[in-house]
Amino acid sequence: MDLPKFILGDNTDFPNAIFVIHTDFPQFIINLETDNVEWLEDFDTQDEEYLISETETAIREATEFYDKEVSTYDN
């Protein structure tokens, strides 16, 4: 199945939270309310350098995705 790179999520148990799910490696869910990241991958020490360099970019892209999606509701 083809999945989009990012998926928006919400949950009534967390009424103020907006979640962005990143489906590419490294897979994660970010809570945009708190900026907490939950990794859906297991990493070893060899992945650490890649993870550090890619994390900032992936989180920035997740935030940009959310802003773009929300802007479609404002129009």
Buried (B, 14 or more C-beta within 10 A) or exposed (E): EEEEEBEBEEEEEEEEBBBBBBEEEBEBBBBBEEEEBEEEEEEEEEBEEEBEEBBEEBBEBBBEBBEEEEEEEEE
